[in-house]
Amino acid sequence: MAVDISRIYRDLDLTDEIYRPDSNGIILNGNRGKLFAVVSKPAGKGLHPVIVMCHGIPGNDGLSDFAMNLRKAGFCTITFHYSGCWGSEGVYSLNNCFEDADTVLEYVNNNEDSIFDTDNIFILGHSLGGMVGAYAAAKHDEVKAAVLIMPAGIGQLYARSKTSEEERLSCKEIFDDFGRWLNSFDYDAMAAECEREPDKYLLTSYAEGLSKKPVLGIAGKFDELIPREEHINVLEKAVRKCGGTCFECVTFPTDHGMNDQRNNICIKIADFFGKNIKNS
């Protein structure tokens, strides 16, 4: 089922509140306290396919424009902030980001407001959120398909930082800068997590789970922070080695922030998820 992201709800009575699109801030009970999230519901009555959206690190540009455009295409979207950033409580860590994604998916599955089509749960992640999305899609059977935009294998970045003092200082500068926005996180905190559980933060650790469902990988031709050949290509190769045949990878002429291709990328995502909707 292809989705037209520019479709207009001509057949809906938008003067009736139940049919109008809506957006609500919500607070979820995470493992470390409050997690701040936003649920955006498309126009129309009934259950809607839902996309859980995982932003990058530190997340200062977020994915709110993606959420609004995908809502126009008929999807519920949930954006959320990991523990220890942008108002969510607790300490920021890589592992906590994973657990926070689990919390959001639990909320979706509970479907207390009866707006989510729980047969059609999808996940989208950008950068660090791509790694979180890979983890969540591999772990959760209810996630039917995933989009990973320039997914950052933090384990790969850390391994590279150990190859020379120059690489270490470059990586340290980046993560220490991220840490200004985050609670108790910097290069040293990242390194400690990667040393403790070296496989957990490698994209390839989730290849087997991802091989069982459709995955769209999106790379940036001018992405110098997360080069395609060091991250998404490595993941694609691992997925195919596990027998996966539904891993699609496309490259857009853009940088890591998708600054001049966000609308075009969003159209591709809407079409991909639309084709993977299971009709009841």
C-alpha positions as CSV (number, residue, x, y, z in Angstrom):
1,M,0.0,0.0,0.0
2,A,1.8,3.1,-1.2
3,V,1.2,6.3,0.7
4,D,0.8,9.8,-0.8
5,I,2.3,12.2,1.7
6,S,0.5,15.1,0.2
7,R,-3.0,13.5,0.3
8,I,-5.8,15.8,1.4
9,Y,-8.6,14.5,3.6
10,R,-11.4,15.6,1.3
11,D,-13.8,12.9,2.5
12,L,-13.6,13.7,6.2
13,D,-15.7,16.2,8.2
14,L,-12.9,18.1,9.8
15,T,-15.4,20.2,11.8
16,D,-16.0,17.0,13.9
17,E,-13.3,16.8,16.6
18,I,-13.0,13.1,16.3
19,Y,-11.8,13.4,12.7
20,R,-9.3,16.2,13.1
21,P,-5.6,15.7,13.4
22,D,-4.3,16.2,16.9
23,S,-1.0,16.4,18.9
24,N,-0.5,15.9,22.6
25,G,2.4,16.0,24.9
26,I,2.5,13.0,27.2
27,I,4.6,11.9,30.2
28,L,5.6,8.2,30.3
29,N,6.9,6.4,33.4
30,G,10.4,5.3,32.5
31,N,12.9,3.3,34.5
32,R,14.5,6.5,35.7
33,G,11.4,8.8,36.0
34,K,9.5,10.9,33.6
35,L,10.0,10.6,29.8
36,F,8.6,13.4,27.8
37,A,7.0,12.4,24.5
38,V,4.6,13.8,21.9
39,V,1.9,11.7,20.2
40,S,0.6,13.1,16.9
41,K,-2.6,11.6,15.5
42,P,-3.7,11.9,11.8
43,A,-7.1,13.0,10.6
44,G,-9.7,10.3,10.6
45,K,-11.6,8.0,13.0
46,G,-10.4,4.6,14.1
47,L,-7.0,2.9,14.6
48,H,-3.9,4.2,12.8
49,P,-0.5,2.7,12.0
50,V,2.1,4.1,14.4
51,I,5.8,5.1,14.0
52,V,8.0,5.3,17.1
53,M,10.7,7.9,16.3
54,C,14.2,7.9,17.9
55,H,16.2,11.1,17.6
56,G,20.0,11.4,17.5
57,I,22.5,12.7,20.0
58,P,22.0,15.2,21.5
59,G,18.8,15.6,19.6
60,N,18.7,19.4,19.3
61,D,17.0,19.3,15.9
62,G,14.8,16.4,16.7
63,L,12.4,14.8,14.2
64,S,9.3,16.9,14.7
65,D,9.1,17.9,11.0
66,F,9.2,14.2,10.1
67,A,6.4,13.5,12.6
68,M,4.2,16.2,11.1
69,N,4.7,15.0,7.5
70,L,4.2,11.4,8.4
71,R,1.0,12.3,10.2
72,K,-0.2,13.9,6.9
73,A,0.4,10.5,5.3
74,G,-1.9,8.8,7.8
75,F,0.5,7.6,10.5
76,C,0.4,8.2,14.2
77,T,3.8,9.2,15.3
78,I,5.5,9.3,18.7
79,T,8.6,11.4,19.3
80,F,10.3,11.1,22.7
81,H,13.3,12.3,24.6
82,Y,15.7,9.8,26.2
83,S,16.5,9.8,29.9
84,G,18.7,12.7,30.9
85,C,18.0,15.0,27.9
86,W,15.5,17.7,27.0
87,G,13.6,17.5,30.3
88,S,13.3,13.7,30.6
89,E,14.5,12.6,34.1
90,G,17.5,10.5,34.9
91,V,21.0,10.1,33.7
92,Y,21.8,9.9,30.0
93,S,23.5,6.7,28.8
94,L,23.5,4.5,25.7
95,N,21.9,1.6,27.6
96,N,19.2,4.0,29.0
97,C,18.3,5.0,25.5
98,F,17.7,1.4,24.6
99,E,15.5,0.9,27.7
100,D,13.6,4.1,27.0
101,A,12.7,2.8,23.5
102,D,11.4,-0.4,25.3
103,T,9.2,1.9,27.5
104,V,7.7,3.7,24.5
105,L,6.9,0.5,22.7
106,E,5.3,-0.9,25.9
107,Y,3.1,2.3,25.9
108,V,2.1,1.7,22.2
109,N,1.3,-2.0,22.9
110,N,-0.9,-1.1,25.8
111,N,-2.8,1.3,23.5
112,E,-4.8,2.8,26.4
113,D,-6.4,5.4,24.2
114,S,-7.3,3.0,21.4
115,I,-5.8,5.0,18.6
116,F,-2.9,2.7,17.6
117,D,-3.2,-0.1,15.1
118,T,-1.0,-2.5,17.0
119,D,-0.7,-4.8,14.0
120,N,1.2,-2.0,12.3
121,I,3.9,-0.7,14.6
122,F,7.0,0.7,12.9
123,I,10.2,2.4,14.1
124,L,12.4,5.1,12.7
125,G,15.7,6.3,14.0
126,H,18.3,8.8,13.0
127,S,22.0,8.7,13.9
128,L,22.3,7.4,17.4
129,G,18.6,6.9,17.1
130,G,19.3,4.6,14.2
131,M,21.3,2.3,16.6
132,V,18.4,2.5,19.1
133,G,16.0,1.7,16.3
134,A,18.1,-1.3,15.2
135,Y,18.1,-2.6,18.8
136,A,14.3,-2.1,19.2
137,A,13.3,-3.6,15.8
138,A,15.6,-6.6,16.4
139,K,14.2,-7.2,20.0
140,H,10.5,-6.5,19.5
141,D,8.5,-8.8,17.2
142,E,5.7,-6.3,17.2
143,V,7.8,-3.9,15.2
144,K,7.0,-4.8,11.6
145,A,9.6,-2.7,9.8
146,A,12.3,-0.2,10.5
147,V,13.9,2.9,8.9
148,L,17.5,3.6,9.9
149,I,18.7,7.0,8.8
150,M,22.5,7.2,8.9
151,P,22.6,4.8,11.9
152,A,25.6,5.5,14.2
153,G,27.3,2.4,15.5
154,I,28.7,3.9,18.6
155,G,30.8,0.8,19.2
156,Q,32.4,1.4,15.8
157,L,33.1,5.1,16.6
158,Y,34.7,4.1,19.9
159,A,36.8,1.4,18.3
160,R,38.0,3.9,15.7
161,S,38.9,6.3,18.5
162,K,41.3,3.8,19.9
163,T,43.3,3.5,16.7
164,S,45.4,6.6,17.3
165,E,45.7,9.6,19.7
166,E,44.4,11.9,16.9
167,E,41.3,9.8,16.4
168,R,40.7,9.6,20.2
169,L,40.9,13.4,20.6
170,S,38.6,13.9,17.6
171,C,36.0,11.5,19.0
172,K,36.4,13.0,22.5
173,E,35.8,16.5,21.2
174,I,32.5,15.4,19.6
175,F,31.1,13.4,22.5
176,D,32.2,16.0,25.1
177,D,30.4,18.6,23.0
178,F,27.3,16.4,23.0
179,G,27.6,16.1,26.8
180,R,26.9,19.8,27.2
181,W,23.3,19.0,26.4
182,L,23.0,15.8,28.4
183,N,23.0,14.7,32.0
184,S,26.2,13.0,33.1
185,F,27.4,12.0,29.6
186,D,30.6,12.6,27.7
187,Y,33.4,10.7,25.9
188,D,34.6,8.9,29.0
189,A,31.0,7.8,29.9
190,M,30.5,6.5,26.4
191,A,33.9,4.7,26.4
192,A,33.1,3.1,29.8
193,E,29.8,1.7,28.4
194,C,31.5,0.3,25.3
195,E,34.2,-1.3,27.3
196,R,31.6,-2.9,29.6
197,E,29.5,-4.3,26.9
198,P,31.5,-4.1,23.6
199,D,29.0,-6.0,21.4
200,K,25.9,-4.1,22.6
201,Y,26.7,-0.9,20.8
202,L,27.7,-2.4,17.5
203,L,25.1,-2.2,14.7
204,T,26.0,-5.7,13.6
205,S,24.8,-7.2,16.9
206,Y,21.2,-6.6,15.7
207,A,21.7,-8.1,12.2
208,E,20.0,-11.4,13.0
209,G,16.8,-9.8,14.3
210,L,16.7,-7.3,11.5
211,S,17.1,-10.0,8.9
212,K,13.5,-11.1,9.8
213,K,11.8,-7.9,8.7
214,P,11.8,-5.2,6.1
215,V,14.5,-2.5,6.8
216,L,15.2,0.7,4.9
217,G,18.6,2.1,5.4
218,I,19.2,5.8,4.4
219,A,22.7,7.1,3.9
220,G,24.0,10.6,3.2
221,K,26.4,11.1,0.3
222,F,28.1,14.0,2.2
223,D,27.8,12.5,5.7
224,E,31.3,12.8,7.1
225,L,30.3,12.1,10.7
226,I,28.8,8.6,10.0
227,P,30.3,7.4,6.7
228,R,28.1,4.9,4.9
229,E,30.9,2.4,4.3
230,E,31.7,2.2,8.1
231,H,28.2,1.9,9.4
232,I,25.2,1.2,7.3
233,N,27.1,-0.9,4.7
234,V,28.6,-3.0,7.5
235,L,25.1,-3.6,8.9
236,E,23.6,-4.4,5.5
237,K,26.3,-7.0,4.8
238,A,25.7,-8.6,8.3
239,V,21.9,-8.7,7.7
240,R,22.4,-10.4,4.4
241,K,24.8,-12.9,5.9
242,C,22.0,-13.8,8.4
243,G,19.7,-14.5,5.4
244,G,17.9,-11.2,5.3
245,T,16.5,-10.3,1.9
246,C,14.4,-7.3,2.7
247,F,17.2,-4.7,3.5
248,E,16.9,-1.8,1.1
249,C,19.6,1.0,1.1
250,V,19.4,4.3,-0.6
251,T,21.7,7.3,-0.6
252,F,20.5,10.9,-0.7
253,P,22.8,13.8,-1.7
254,T,22.9,15.3,1.8
255,D,24.8,15.7,5.0
256,H,24.3,14.0,8.4
257,G,21.6,16.5,9.4
258,M,19.7,15.9,6.2
259,N,19.6,19.7,5.9
260,D,18.6,20.0,2.2
261,Q,16.8,16.6,1.7
262,R,14.4,16.2,4.7
263,N,11.2,16.4,2.7
264,N,12.4,14.0,0.1
265,I,13.6,11.6,2.7
266,C,10.3,11.8,4.5
267,I,8.4,11.0,1.2
268,K,10.6,7.9,0.8
269,I,9.9,6.8,4.4
270,A,6.2,7.3,4.0
271,D,6.2,5.2,0.9
272,F,8.3,2.4,2.5
273,F,6.2,2.1,5.6
274,G,3.0,2.4,3.5
275,K,4.0,-0.6,1.5
276,N,4.6,-2.6,4.6
277,I,1.2,-1.9,6.2
278,K,-0.7,-5.1,7.0
279,N,-4.3,-4.7,6.1
280,S,-6.7,-6.3,8.5
